[in-house]
Amino acid sequence: MSKGSRPRPYSVSQAQFGQNYDAIFGKKNIMQVRVKEDPKEFGQCGCGRSPTGKCIGWHGLSEELYQHQKMLWMEQQFLKDEEQ
């Protein structure tokens, strides 16, 4: 036998290797954002997640993080209304 004819021993199981591979190279769930053509609507939210109607970058958030950010935004609006 020559050097390199035997495979290296695995440091992780094949199942774990497969999960790691899929986590790194697997299909990503990327949300698509619609682009508005009308110049009056530039900056408008295309994904429908923005509470203000203007894009604030929430289209890239996971559903869980989106719900959290929405809750924080609503709390801030409530506190602003309380101050007035």
MODELLER restraints for C-alpha pairs under 7 A, 6 or more apart:
rsr = mdl.restraints
at = mdl.atoms
rsr.add(forms.Gaussian(group=physical.xy_distance, feature=features.Distance(at['CA:31:A'], at['CA:59:A']), mean=6.79, stdev=0.5))
rsr.add(forms.Gaussian(group=physical.xy_distance, feature=features.Distance(at['CA:31:A'], at['CA:60:A']), mean=6.66, stdev=0.5))
rsr.add(forms.Gaussian(group=physical.xy_distance, feature=features.Distance(at['CA:33:A'], at['CA:46:A']), mean=5.50, stdev=0.5))
rsr.add(forms.Gaussian(group=physical.xy_distance, feature=features.Distance(at['CA:33:A'], at['CA:47:A']), mean=5.42, stdev=0.5))
rsr.add(forms.Gaussian(group=physical.xy_distance, feature=features.Distance(at['CA:34:A'], at['CA:46:A']), mean=4.85, stdev=0.5))
rsr.add(forms.Gaussian(group=physical.xy_distance, feature=features.Distance(at['CA:34:A'], at['CA:47:A']), mean=6.61, stdev=0.5))
rsr.add(forms.Gaussian(group=physical.xy_distance, feature=features.Distance(at['CA:35:A'], at['CA:46:A']), mean=6.28, stdev=0.5))
rsr.add(forms.Gaussian(group=physical.xy_distance, feature=features.Distance(at['CA:36:A'], at['CA:42:A']), mean=6.29, stdev=0.5))
rsr.add(forms.Gaussian(group=physical.xy_distance, feature=features.Distance(at['CA:43:A'], at['CA:54:A']), mean=5.59, stdev=0.5))
rsr.add(forms.Gaussian(group=physical.xy_distance, feature=features.Distance(at['CA:43:A'], at['CA:55:A']), mean=5.73, stdev=0.5))
rsr.add(forms.Gaussian(group=physical.xy_distance, feature=features.Distance(at['CA:44:A'], at['CA:53:A']), mean=5.80, stdev=0.5))
rsr.add(forms.Gaussian(group=physical.xy_distance, feature=features.Distance(at['CA:44:A'], at['CA:54:A']), mean=4.42, stdev=0.5))
rsr.add(forms.Gaussian(group=physical.xy_distance, feature=features.Distance(at['CA:44:A'], at['CA:55:A']), mean=5.51, stdev=0.5))
rsr.add(forms.Gaussian(group=physical.xy_distance, feature=features.Distance(at['CA:45:A'], at['CA:53:A']), mean=5.50, stdev=0.5))
rsr.add(forms.Gaussian(group=physical.xy_distance, feature=features.Distance(at['CA:45:A'], at['CA:54:A']), mean=5.02, stdev=0.5))
rsr.add(forms.Gaussian(group=physical.xy_distance, feature=features.Distance(at['CA:45:A'], at['CA:55:A']), mean=4.28, stdev=0.5))
rsr.add(forms.Gaussian(group=physical.xy_distance, feature=features.Distance(at['CA:47:A'], at['CA:59:A']), mean=6.00, stdev=0.5))
rsr.add(forms.Gaussian(group=physical.xy_distance, feature=features.Distance(at['CA:49:A'], at['CA:58:A']), mean=6.38, stdev=0.5))
rsr.add(forms.Gaussian(group=physical.xy_distance, feature=features.Distance(at['CA:49:A'], at['CA:59:A']), mean=6.62, stdev=0.5))
rsr.add(forms.Gaussian(group=physical.xy_distance, feature=features.Distance(at['CA:50:A'], at['CA:56:A']), mean=6.36, stdev=0.5))
rsr.add(forms.Gaussian(group=physical.xy_distance, feature=features.Distance(at['CA:50:A'], at['CA:58:A']), mean=6.59, stdev=0.5))
rsr.add(forms.Gaussian(group=physical.xy_distance, feature=features.Distance(at['CA:58:A'], at['CA:66:A']), mean=6.67, stdev=0.5))
